[in-house]
Amino acid sequence: MRTREDIESYIIRSGLASQEVGEDMWLVHEPEAAEHIVIRMAGPMVLFRMKVMELDQVSRKADLYERLLRYNAEEMVHGSYGIADGAVVVTCALRLENLDFNEFQGTVDDFSMALTNHHQTLASYRDAA
């Protein structure tokens, strides 16, 4: 069984800047992303989440939702786009029991690649200021 110490060691091994912000919760800064990845242990799961954009900035929501579903089906490996707390987020849940470093790093890389590859397209759905 993996423990919080294992997750901390994965964060350190990944070489990413991080900050512990609560019991069994860390903010990890991925250099390619404007937002932090929140990593949280919740029972038998490790949850990853990163905010992508606020929905109140989008008027063509149906078009955005279709694009996000296409990305989920065609391009996302570990995580998926979703809607939470009025924002578009990328999330992933992995079982803590047998989580290894490669799976951990693959999830962080998937988040980073998604934002790098999708940023320009997703930004085009924002309303002009």
Secondary structure as UniProt FT lines:
FT   HELIX           4..14
FT   STRAND          17..22
FT   TURN            23..24
FT   STRAND          25..29
FT   TURN            31..32
FT   STRAND          36..42
FT   TURN            43..44
FT   STRAND          45..54
FT   HELIX           55..57
FT   HELIX           61..74
FT   STRAND          80..84
FT   TURN            85..86
FT   STRAND          87..95
FT   TURN            97..98
FT   HELIX           101..123
FT   TURN            124..125
//
